[in-house]
Amino acid sequence: MAEVTGGGNEATRAWFREAKFGMFIHWGIYALLGKGEWIRTVDQIPLEEYAKLHPQWQPIGLALHEP
C-alpha cells in the first residue's frame, strides 16, 4: 500500500490503515466532465466557464450535514 503523507488527517489515515480497509469517494462538479478532479487545472478551464456547471450538479441523496 502506498503511504500518503501531508495534508493533515493523520489520525483518520492511521485508523484506516489499522482497520485494513478503506474507501474514500471524492466527487464534485468536476465529475460532470468525467475527467477527474484536476480537470480545471489540467485543461486550464477559466473559473467563469467552470462555474457554469454548478446548476447541473445535482448530488441527489447527499447528506452534507449528517455525520
C-alpha positions as CSV (number, residue, x, y, z in Angstrom):
1,M,0.0,0.0,0.0
2,A,1.3,3.4,-0.9
3,E,1.9,5.7,2.1
4,V,0.1,9.1,1.8
5,T,1.8,11.9,3.7
6,G,1.0,15.5,4.3
7,G,-2.3,17.2,4.1
8,G,-3.4,16.6,7.7
9,N,-5.9,14.0,8.8
10,E,-3.1,11.7,10.1
11,A,-5.4,10.2,12.8
12,T,-8.0,9.3,10.2
13,R,-5.5,7.7,7.8
14,A,-4.0,5.8,10.8
15,W,-7.4,4.4,11.6
16,F,-7.9,3.2,8.0
17,R,-4.5,1.6,7.9
18,E,-5.2,-0.2,11.2
19,A,-8.7,-1.3,10.1
20,K,-7.1,-2.8,6.9
21,F,-10.0,-1.4,4.8
22,G,-10.9,2.0,3.5
23,M,-12.6,3.7,0.7
24,F,-12.6,7.4,0.0
25,I,-15.0,8.6,-2.6
26,H,-14.5,12.2,-3.6
27,W,-16.7,13.7,-6.2
28,G,-17.9,17.1,-7.2
29,I,-18.8,19.3,-10.1
30,Y,-15.7,18.0,-12.0
31,A,-17.5,14.7,-12.2
32,L,-19.8,16.2,-14.8
33,L,-16.8,16.4,-17.2
34,G,-15.7,12.8,-16.5
35,K,-12.0,13.6,-16.4
36,G,-11.1,13.7,-12.8
37,E,-10.8,16.2,-10.0
38,W,-7.9,18.2,-11.5
39,I,-9.7,18.8,-14.8
40,R,-10.0,22.6,-14.3
41,T,-6.2,22.9,-13.8
42,V,-5.1,20.4,-16.4
43,D,-7.4,21.7,-19.1
44,Q,-7.0,25.3,-17.9
45,I,-10.7,25.9,-17.7
46,P,-11.4,29.5,-16.6
47,L,-13.4,29.8,-13.4
48,E,-16.2,31.7,-15.1
49,E,-16.7,28.8,-17.5
50,Y,-16.3,26.1,-14.8
51,A,-18.9,27.9,-12.6
52,K,-21.5,27.4,-15.4
53,L,-21.5,23.7,-14.5
54,H,-22.8,24.4,-11.0
55,P,-26.6,24.4,-11.9
56,Q,-26.1,21.0,-13.5
57,W,-24.6,19.5,-10.3
58,Q,-27.4,17.6,-8.6
59,P,-25.9,15.4,-5.9
60,I,-29.2,13.6,-5.1
61,G,-29.2,12.0,-1.7
62,L,-26.0,13.6,-0.5
63,A,-26.3,14.2,3.3
64,L,-23.9,17.1,3.7
65,H,-24.8,17.8,7.3
66,E,-25.0,14.3,8.6
67,P,-22.0,12.7,10.4
